[in-house]
C-alpha cells in the first residue's frame, strides 16, 4: 500500500493520523458549542469523541507500540524513535483516562459524590489541552517514524 500523505507510511498510519486530528478538531468544536450555550450538543460531541477513540487506540496504536517500541525501549530510550511514542503513550493514557472520568462525572451518577469534581471548566480545559498535546506527540511520532530526514 502507498501512503496517502506521500511519506512512505502505511496507509493505515495516515488514516489514523488524520482521524486523530479530526477528533481533536471535533473536541475543539465541542468547546465552542459549550461556550455558545449548546450544552447538550457539547456533551454529545465530547463524549462520542472520547469513546470513538478507544477502539482506534486499542486496534492500531497499542499494537504498533508493542511491536516497534516496547521490545527496545529500555536500551534505546534516548533515541527519538522510542521516547516520542513513549511520551505519547503516557500522555494518551492520561488523556483517555481523564476523558472517561469526566464522562462518568458529568454524565452519570456512577462516581461517588466524594470523588466527583466541581470545577467542570477547569477539568474540561485541562482535558482539551492534554488531548491536543497527545495529538501533537502523535504527529511527532508520525514525523519521526515516516518522514524521510
NUSENU-344633 format. One line per 5 residues: number of its first residue (from 1); for each residue x negated, y, z negated of N, C-alpha, C. Coordinates in steps of 0.02 Angstrom, whole numbers, always signed. Last residue first. Layout:
REM residues N
NUM = X/Y/Z/X/Y/Z/X/Y/Z ~ ... .
END
This chain:
REM residues 149
149 = -720/+597/-329/-760/+652/-357/-821/+664/-312 ~ -552/+556/-286/-625/+549/-274/-663/+611/-299 ~ -432/+517/-403/-455/+570/-358/-530/+564/-349 ~ -406/+412/-495/-391/+404/-424/-417/+459/-377 ~ -443/+431/-630/-442/+364/-601/-440/+363/-525 .
144 = -435/+569/-652/-497/+533/-668/-499/+465/-633 ~ -300/+592/-613/-356/+626/-580/-422/+587/-590 ~ -230/+514/-705/-222/+502/-633/-282/+531/-595 ~ -270/+580/-821/-287/+510/-811/-283/+492/-737 ~ -208/+703/-797/-281/+700/-804/-306/+628/-794 .
139 = -77/+664/-802/-102/+689/-738/-179/+690/-739 ~ -77/+630/-939/-62/+579/-888/-87/+600/-820 ~ -103/+752/-998/-151/+698/-1006/-139/+643/-955 ~ +17/+815/-959/-48/+842/-938/-103/+790/-944 ~ +107/+734/-1027/+110/+738/-953/+44/+765/-927 .
134 = +68/+763/-1158/+62/+695/-1133/+63/+695/-1056 ~ +103/+897/-1163/+33/+877/-1175/+21/+808/-1147 ~ +240/+888/-1148/+201/+919/-1094/+127/+905/-1102 ~ +268/+829/-1272/+284/+793/-1210/+243/+822/-1152 ~ +229/+930/-1362/+195/+865/-1363/+207/+827/-1298 .
129 = +323/+1028/-1327/+251/+1041/-1320/+212/+976/-1318 ~ +441/+958/-1363/+431/+982/-1294/+357/+996/-1281 ~ +420/+937/-1501/+427/+880/-1455/+414/+901/-1383 ~ +421/+1068/-1548/+361/+1026/-1557/+362/+968/-1509 ~ +553/+1098/-1518/+499/+1134/-1484/+433/+1096/-1490 .
124 = +615/+1011/-1607/+627/+1003/-1535/+574/+1041/-1495 ~ +571/+1058/-1731/+555/+990/-1710/+564/+981/-1635 ~ +621/+1191/-1729/+550/+1178/-1740/+532/+1109/-1713 ~ +760/+1170/-1714/+722/+1205/-1662/+647/+1191/-1669 ~ +798/+1104/-1835/+802/+1071/-1769/+758/+1105/-1717 .
119 = +767/+1088/-1983/+745/+1140/-1937/+740/+1111/-1866 ~ +798/+975/-2052/+848/+1027/-2049/+830/+1080/-1998 ~ +782/+796/-2040/+754/+863/-2041/+812/+913/-2034 ~ +812/+657/-2148/+833/+699/-2092/+799/+767/-2097 ~ +792/+580/-2258/+742/+576/-2204/+758/+619/-2144 .
114 = +902/+597/-2338/+837/+620/-2365/+782/+617/-2313 ~ +1005/+537/-2262/+1003/+609/-2272/+934/+634/-2294 ~ +950/+406/-2151/+974/+430/-2217/+962/+505/-2225 ~ +1003/+386/-1987/+947/+407/-2029/+975/+433/-2095 ~ +1126/+365/-1924/+1085/+307/-1944/+1027/+325/-1991 .
109 = +1214/+447/-1867/+1211/+450/-1940/+1168/+393/-1967 ~ +1156/+534/-1718/+1186/+478/-1755/+1185/+493/-1829 ~ +1092/+642/-1658/+1148/+611/-1625/+1182/+554/-1661 ~ +986/+692/-1733/+1033/+739/-1704/+1097/+706/-1678 ~ +917/+575/-1775/+939/+625/-1824/+994/+669/-1795 .
104 = +896/+505/-1655/+930/+473/-1711/+957/+523/-1761 ~ +825/+601/-1580/+889/+573/-1556/+929/+543/-1613 ~ +712/+614/-1660/+756/+672/-1650/+825/+648/-1626 ~ +660/+485/-1643/+680/+508/-1710/+728/+567/-1704 ~ +630/+487/-1507/+680/+440/-1532/+705/+461/-1601 .
99 = +532/+588/-1509/+592/+595/-1469/+648/+549/-1493 ~ +434/+530/-1590/+468/+590/-1613/+533/+601/-1574 ~ +398/+424/-1502/+424/+410/-1570/+462/+470/-1597 ~ +351/+494/-1391/+409/+449/-1384/+440/+434/-1452 ~ +243/+564/-1451/+298/+599/-1417/+360/+555/-1412 .
94 = +160/+461/-1504/+187/+514/-1547/+248/+547/-1515 ~ +131/+392/-1386/+165/+357/-1441/+197/+408/-1488 ~ +64/+496/-1319/+126/+468/-1292/+166/+430/-1345 ~ -52/+513/-1395/-3/+569/-1391/+64/+544/-1365 ~ -109/+387/-1371/-95/+409/-1439/-42/+465/-1439 .
89 = -119/+388/-1229/-82/+336/-1264/-62/+359/-1334 ~ -203/+497/-1207/-135/+499/-1182/-92/+447/-1217 ~ -319/+446/-1264/-289/+504/-1295/-216/+511/-1272 ~ -338/+345/-1170/-330/+327/-1240/-298/+385/-1279 ~ -357/+413/-1049/-296/+374/-1059/-284/+352/-1131 .
84 = -482/+477/-1091/-424/+516/-1070/-359/+474/-1077 ~ -575/+375/-1122/-549/+418/-1176/-488/+458/-1155 ~ -599/+304/-999/-571/+270/-1057/-541/+318/-1108 ~ -648/+392/-907/-604/+340/-882/-568/+305/-940 ~ -744/+463/-978/-677/+492/-971/-626/+443/-943 .
79 = -840/+378/-1098/-825/+386/-1027/-754/+411/-1020 ~ -845/+349/-1231/-873/+414/-1210/-860/+429/-1136 ~ -798/+219/-1240/-753/+275/-1258/-780/+343/-1239 ~ -852/+96/-1213/-853/+146/-1160/-813/+209/-1177 ~ -834/+2/-1311/-903/+16/-1290/-908/+74/-1241 .
74 = -694/+5/-1329/-739/+10/-1386/-810/+30/-1366 ~ -636/-17/-1202/-630/+49/-1235/-680/+57/-1292 ~ -628/-131/-1127/-693/-99/-1134/-692/-34/-1174 ~ -494/-178/-1134/-549/-225/-1139/-618/-192/-1152 ~ -412/-56/-1119/-422/-89/-1183/-481/-137/-1185 .
69 = -410/-23/-977/-443/+18/-1029/-461/-22/-1091 ~ -345/-113/-890/-403/-74/-867/-441/-37/-922 ~ -242/-185/-960/-285/-217/-910/-350/-178/-897 ~ -181/-94/-1048/-205/-159/-1073/-254/-192/-1024 ~ -145/+8/-958/-192/+21/-1013/-223/-45/-1038 .
64 = -54/-60/-878/-113/-29/-848/-166/-17/-901 ~ +46/-96/-973/+7/-148/-939/-57/-120/-906 ~ +89/+39/-1009/+58/-6/-1058/+19/-62/-1023 ~ +142/+88/-885/+86/+119/-919/+51/+73/-968 ~ +246/-5/-839/+190/+16/-798/+131/+41/-839 .
59 = +341/-48/-934/+331/-88/-873/+268/-68/-834 ~ +339/+47/-1037/+329/-25/-1052/+312/-66/-990 ~ +363/+167/-967/+303/+159/-1009/+288/+85/-1020 ~ +485/+136/-910/+428/+153/-867/+363/+144/-906 ~ +570/+116/-1021/+554/+60/-976/+494/+74/-931 .
54 = +563/+253/-1080/+540/+192/-1115/+525/+135/-1067 ~ +625/+353/-1007/+553/+347/-1005/+527/+281/-1033 ~ +756/+353/-1037/+738/+327/-971/+662/+319/-965 ~ +755/+415/-1166/+771/+344/-1158/+750/+315/-1091 ~ +720/+548/-1137/+680/+509/-1185/+692/+435/-1175 .
49 = +824/+579/-1048/+754/+581/-1025/+709/+541/-1073 ~ +938/+569/-1128/+930/+523/-1072/+858/+523/-1046 ~ +916/+673/-1221/+918/+603/-1244/+908/+555/-1185 ~ +918/+788/-1137/+859/+771/-1178/+859/+697/-1197 ~ +1046/+782/-1074/+984/+784/-1035/+925/+760/-1077 .
44 = +1133/+779/-1186/+1135/+726/-1135/+1070/+724/-1096 ~ +1101/+897/-1254/+1095/+832/-1287/+1091/+775/-1236 ~ +1135/+993/-1156/+1067/+988/-1182/+1055/+919/-1213 ~ +1273/+973/-1149/+1232/+958/-1090/+1158/+950/-1110 ~ +1302/+1019/-1281/+1319/+950/-1260/+1278/+929/-1200 .
39 = +1257/+1154/-1276/+1227/+1105/-1321/+1241/+1033/-1301 ~ +1239/+1279/-1199/+1268/+1217/-1174/+1238/+1158/-1213 ~ +1175/+1397/-1233/+1232/+1376/-1272/+1267/+1313/-1249 ~ +1060/+1432/-1175/+1119/+1463/-1146/+1183/+1440/-1182 ~ +971/+1352/-1243/+966/+1424/-1252/+1028/+1461/-1225 .
34 = +1007/+1227/-1192/+1020/+1243/-1262/+1019/+1318/-1274 ~ +961/+1243/-1060/+1032/+1230/-1073/+1050/+1248/-1145 ~ +825/+1253/-1083/+861/+1312/-1059/+937/+1304/-1067 ~ +800/+1121/-1120/+787/+1175/-1168/+826/+1238/-1147 ~ +828/+1056/-1001/+871/+1044/-1059/+861/+1097/-1113 .
29 = +718/+1098/-926/+786/+1120/-908/+835/+1111/-965 ~ +621/+1026/-994/+618/+1099/-994/+686/+1128/-975 ~ +664/+899/-959/+664/+918/-1030/+660/+994/-1038 ~ +642/+906/-821/+710/+898/-846/+715/+917/-920 ~ +502/+912/-822/+540/+969/-796/+613/+966/-819 .
24 = +475/+784/-873/+453/+844/-910/+491/+906/-887 ~ +529/+706/-770/+557/+701/-838/+538/+764/-878 ~ +442/+743/-665/+514/+756/-661/+547/+754/-729 ~ +323/+692/-712/+329/+765/-704/+403/+784/-700 ~ +360/+557/-705/+345/+587/-770/+347/+663/-767 .
19 = +375/+541/-565/+431/+528/-610/+421/+563/-677 ~ +244/+563/-522/+297/+609/-501/+358/+602/-546 ~ +182/+451/-583/+159/+519/-597/+214/+570/-580 ~ +254/+346/-524/+258/+356/-596/+236/+427/-614 ~ +214/+362/-390/+285/+368/-408/+293/+381/-483 .
14 = +75/+338/-401/+101/+402/-376/+173/+413/-398 ~ +79/+207/-446/+49/+259/-488/+72/+327/-467 ~ +135/+146/-334/+172/+145/-397/+144/+198/-445 ~ +36/+160/-238/+98/+198/-231/+138/+200/-296 ~ -129/+174/-307/-71/+132/-288/-8/+176/-284 .
9 = -230/+307/-237/-198/+273/-293/-145/+225/-267 ~ -277/+381/-136/-301/+313/-139/-272/+274/-198 ~ -218/+503/-123/-277/+498/-166/-309/+429/-166 ~ -97/+537/-62/-159/+541/-24/-222/+535/-65 ~ +22/+515/-122/-9/+581/-134/-77/+588/-100 .
4 = +51/+385/-94/+99/+437/-74/+68/+506/-77 ~ -70/+271/-35/-50/+319/-85/+0/+370/-56 ~ -22/+113/+36/-59/+176/+36/-29/+224/-14 ~ -42/-59/+0/+0/+0/+0/-44/+62/+0 .
END
